[in-house]
Amino acid sequence: MHTVGVDTLLRNAGGTMLKHDIRSVIIVDDTNRLEENLTATDLIRVVTECC
């Protein structure tokens, strides 16, 4: 399981997924509490809806 901080850019979160060949990362706050689960599908949705 890989985590990223709440201030991590989407491109960097996606890079983490690619680097580790995973389909999601856990987003945590400054105290390592769960905020959200970001999936590859979420990233695709952002790209297709914004452009």
C-alpha positions in Angstrom: 0.0 0.0 0.0 1.4 3.4 -1.0 0.3 6.7 0.4 0.6 10.3 -0.8 -0.1 13.6 1.1 -3.2 15.7 0.5 -1.0 18.4 -1.2 0.5 15.9 -3.7 -0.2 16.9 -7.3 -2.3 14.5 -9.4 0.6 14.0 -11.8 2.9 13.0 -9.0 0.2 10.6 -7.5 -0.1 9.1 -11.0 3.6 8.8 -11.2 3.7 6.9 -8.0 1.1 4.5 -9.4 3.1 3.9 -12.5 6.4 3.6 -10.7 5.0 0.9 -8.4 2.7 -0.7 -11.0 -0.4 -0.2 -8.8 -3.9 1.0 -9.5 -4.5 3.2 -6.5 -2.9 5.3 -3.7 -4.2 6.3 -0.4 -4.3 10.0 0.3 -3.4 10.9 3.9 -3.4 14.1 5.9 -0.4 15.5 7.9 -1.2 13.0 10.7 -1.3 10.1 8.3 -5.1 9.8 8.7 -7.0 8.5 5.7 -8.5 11.2 3.5 -9.3 9.4 0.3 -8.4 6.5 -2.1 -7.3 7.8 -5.5 -7.6 5.2 -8.3 -6.4 5.1 -11.9 -10.0 5.4 -13.0 -10.2 8.7 -11.0 -7.2 10.0 -12.8 -8.7 9.1 -16.2 -11.9 10.7 -15.3 -10.2 14.0 -14.4 -8.3 14.0 -17.7 -11.3 13.3 -19.9 -13.6 15.7 -18.1 -11.2 18.7 -18.0 -9.8 18.6 -21.6 
